[in-house]
Amino acid sequence: MQDFNPKDPLHGITLKQIVEGLVAYYGFDTLGELIKNKML
């Protein structure tokens, strides 16, 4: 069993919450320009 680490700032935060927060702050289009994508 893992111990709770109160010093971990990301404890309990999902990837979805992180991405939604970034989209709210930067906007979808700007965030898309900032993230490097090697899919193409």
N, CA, C and O atoms as a MOPAC input file, in Angstrom:
PM7 MOZYME 1SCF
protein

 N      0.83800 1    -1.17100 1     0.00000 1
 C      0.00000 1     0.00000 1     0.00000 1
 C      0.89500 1     1.25100 1     0.00000 1
 O      1.88200 1     1.31500 1     0.73400 1
 N      0.54300 1     2.22900 1    -0.82100 1
 C      1.33100 1     3.44200 1    -0.89900 1
 C      0.90800 1     4.42600 1     0.18300 1
 O     -0.27100 1     4.54500 1     0.51700 1
 N      1.89500 1     5.12300 1     0.72000 1
 C      1.60400 1     6.13800 1     1.72300 1
 C      1.15700 1     7.42900 1     1.04200 1
 O      1.61500 1     7.75600 1    -0.05300 1
 N      0.26500 1     8.14900 1     1.69400 1
 C     -0.18600 1     9.44200 1     1.19900 1
 C      0.96000 1    10.43700 1     1.35900 1
 O      1.55600 1    10.53600 1     2.43200 1
 N      1.26900 1    11.17600 1     0.28400 1
 C      2.33200 1    12.16000 1     0.32700 1
 C      1.73000 1    13.54800 1     0.13900 1
 O      1.47100 1    13.95000 1    -0.99600 1
 N      1.50300 1    14.28900 1     1.21700 1
 C      0.87100 1    15.60300 1     1.10400 1
 C      1.74000 1    16.62700 1     0.38700 1
 O      1.24600 1    17.69100 1     0.01400 1
 N      3.02300 1    16.33400 1     0.18500 1
 C      3.91500 1    17.27000 1    -0.50300 1
 C      3.84900 1    17.11200 1    -2.01800 1
 O      4.44000 1    17.91000 1    -2.74600 1
 N      3.14800 1    16.11000 1    -2.49600 1
 C      3.00900 1    15.89000 1    -3.93200 1
 C      1.91000 1    16.79800 1    -4.47200 1
 O      0.73400 1    16.55700 1    -4.19900 1
 N      2.26700 1    17.85300 1    -5.24300 1
 C      1.26100 1    18.81000 1    -5.69700 1
 C      0.27200 1    18.22800 1    -6.71300 1
 O     -0.78400 1    18.81700 1    -6.94400 1
 N      0.59200 1    17.09700 1    -7.31500 1
 C     -0.30100 1    16.49800 1    -8.30800 1
 C     -1.12300 1    15.34200 1    -7.74300 1
 O     -1.85900 1    14.68700 1    -8.47900 1
 N     -1.00200 1    15.09300 1    -6.45500 1
 C     -1.73700 1    13.99100 1    -5.85200 1
 C     -3.23800 1    14.19900 1    -6.01800 1
 O     -3.77900 1    15.21500 1    -5.58200 1
 N     -3.90000 1    13.25400 1    -6.63700 1
 C     -5.34800 1    13.30000 1    -6.79700 1
 C     -5.82000 1    14.09100 1    -8.00800 1
 O     -7.02300 1    14.19700 1    -8.24300 1
 N     -4.89200 1    14.64800 1    -8.78200 1
 C     -5.27600 1    15.41400 1    -9.97300 1
 C     -5.12900 1    14.51300 1   -11.19100 1
 O     -4.08300 1    13.89400 1   -11.38900 1
 N     -6.17400 1    14.44100 1   -12.00400 1
 C     -6.14700 1    13.57400 1   -13.18300 1
 C     -5.56400 1    14.32600 1   -14.38100 1
 O     -5.50500 1    15.55500 1   -14.38400 1
 N     -5.14200 1    13.58600 1   -15.38000 1
 C     -4.64300 1    14.18700 1   -16.61300 1
 C     -5.72300 1    15.05100 1   -17.25300 1
 O     -5.42900 1    16.10700 1   -17.81300 1
 N     -6.96300 1    14.60500 1   -17.17100 1
 C     -8.08000 1    15.37200 1   -17.72000 1
 C     -8.16200 1    16.75300 1   -17.06200 1
 O     -8.35200 1    17.75500 1   -17.75200 1
 N     -8.02200 1    16.81200 1   -15.74300 1
 C     -8.07200 1    18.08700 1   -15.03600 1
 C     -6.91300 1    18.99700 1   -15.45100 1
 O     -7.09300 1    20.20700 1   -15.58700 1
 N     -5.73900 1    18.42500 1   -15.64900 1
 C     -4.57400 1    19.21000 1   -16.06300 1
 C     -4.80200 1    19.79400 1   -17.44800 1
 O     -4.57600 1    20.98400 1   -17.66600 1
 N     -5.25000 1    18.96300 1   -18.38500 1
 C     -5.46600 1    19.42800 1   -19.75800 1
 C     -6.58100 1    20.46900 1   -19.80600 1
 O     -6.45300 1    21.47700 1   -20.50100 1
 N     -7.66100 1    20.23900 1   -19.08400 1
 C     -8.76100 1    21.21200 1   -19.07500 1
 C     -8.30600 1    22.54900 1   -18.48600 1
 O     -8.73300 1    23.60600 1   -18.95000 1
 N     -7.45500 1    22.51000 1   -17.48000 1
 C     -6.91700 1    23.73400 1   -16.89900 1
 C     -6.02800 1    24.47700 1   -17.88100 1
 O     -6.07700 1    25.70400 1   -17.96500 1
 N     -5.21000 1    23.73000 1   -18.62600 1
 C     -4.35100 1    24.35100 1   -19.63400 1
 C     -5.16400 1    24.95700 1   -20.76700 1
 O     -4.83500 1    26.03700 1   -21.25700 1
 N     -6.21500 1    24.27900 1   -21.18500 1
 C     -7.08600 1    24.81000 1   -22.23900 1
 C     -7.79100 1    26.07100 1   -21.74100 1
 O     -7.93500 1    27.03300 1   -22.49700 1
 N     -8.22400 1    26.08100 1   -20.50500 1
 C     -8.88700 1    27.26100 1   -19.94700 1
 C     -7.92500 1    28.44600 1   -19.87800 1
 O     -8.32800 1    29.58800 1   -20.09800 1
 N     -6.66300 1    28.17800 1   -19.57700 1
 C     -5.68300 1    29.25600 1   -19.42300 1
 C     -5.18400 1    29.77900 1   -20.77200 1
 O     -5.16300 1    30.98700 1   -21.00700 1
 N     -4.77600 1    28.84800 1   -21.66700 1
 C     -4.16700 1    29.23500 1   -22.93600 1
 C     -5.15200 1    29.31500 1   -24.09400 1
 O     -4.93600 1    30.06700 1   -25.04500 1
 N     -6.22400 1    28.54900 1   -24.02000 1
 C     -7.13300 1    28.40500 1   -25.15400 1
 C     -6.69200 1    27.20400 1   -25.97800 1
 O     -5.51400 1    26.84700 1   -25.99900 1
 N     -7.64100 1    26.59300 1   -26.64800 1
 C     -7.37300 1    25.35300 1   -27.36900 1
 C     -6.37800 1    25.54900 1   -28.51400 1
 O     -5.44600 1    24.76100 1   -28.67300 1
 N     -6.57800 1    26.60300 1   -29.31000 1
 C     -5.70700 1    26.82800 1   -30.47100 1
 C     -4.27900 1    27.13500 1   -30.05100 1
 O     -3.33700 1    26.58900 1   -30.62500 1
 N     -4.10400 1    28.00100 1   -29.06100 1
 C     -2.75700 1    28.35100 1   -28.60100 1
 C     -2.06900 1    27.14800 1   -27.98600 1
 O     -0.88200 1    26.92300 1   -28.21900 1
 N     -2.79900 1    26.38100 1   -27.21100 1
 C     -2.22300 1    25.19400 1   -26.59400 1
 C     -1.76900 1    24.21400 1   -27.67000 1
 O     -0.72000 1    23.58300 1   -27.53600 1
 N     -2.55600 1    24.08800 1   -28.73500 1
 C     -2.17100 1    23.21600 1   -29.84500 1
 C     -0.89500 1    23.67300 1   -30.52700 1
 O     -0.12400 1    22.84600 1   -31.01400 1
 N     -0.66300 1    24.97600 1   -30.56900 1
 C      0.57600 1    25.49500 1   -31.15700 1
 C      1.76600 1    25.29600 1   -30.23000 1
 O      2.88800 1    25.10100 1   -30.69700 1
 N      1.53600 1    25.34300 1   -28.93100 1
 C      2.62100 1    25.22500 1   -27.95800 1
 C      3.11700 1    23.79100 1   -27.78800 1
 O      4.28700 1    23.57000 1   -27.47400 1
 N      2.24200 1    22.82800 1   -27.99100 1
 C      2.60500 1    21.41900 1   -27.79900 1
 C      3.20400 1    20.87500 1   -29.08100 1
 O      2.57300 1    20.90400 1   -30.13800 1
 N      4.42100 1    20.38200 1   -28.98000 1
 C      5.09200 1    19.77800 1   -30.13100 1
 C      4.48400 1    18.40600 1   -30.41100 1
 O      4.37900 1    17.57100 1   -29.51300 1
 N      4.08900 1    18.18300 1   -31.65100 1
 C      3.44900 1    16.93200 1   -32.02300 1
 C      4.21800 1    16.31800 1   -33.18600 1
 O      4.38600 1    16.95000 1   -34.22900 1
 N      4.68000 1    15.09600 1   -33.00800 1
 C      5.44400 1    14.41100 1   -34.04600 1
 C      4.60900 1    13.39200 1   -34.80300 1
 O      5.14400 1    12.43000 1   -35.35400 1
 N      3.30200 1    13.60200 1   -34.83100 1
 C      2.41000 1    12.64600 1   -35.49600 1
 C      2.46000 1    12.80600 1   -37.00600 1
 O      2.13600 1    11.86300 1   -37.72800 1
 N      2.85100 1    13.95200 1   -37.49800 1
 C      2.84400 1    14.18900 1   -38.95000 1
 C      4.19500 1    13.96900 1   -39.55500 1
 O      4.36300 1    14.12500 1   -40.76500 1

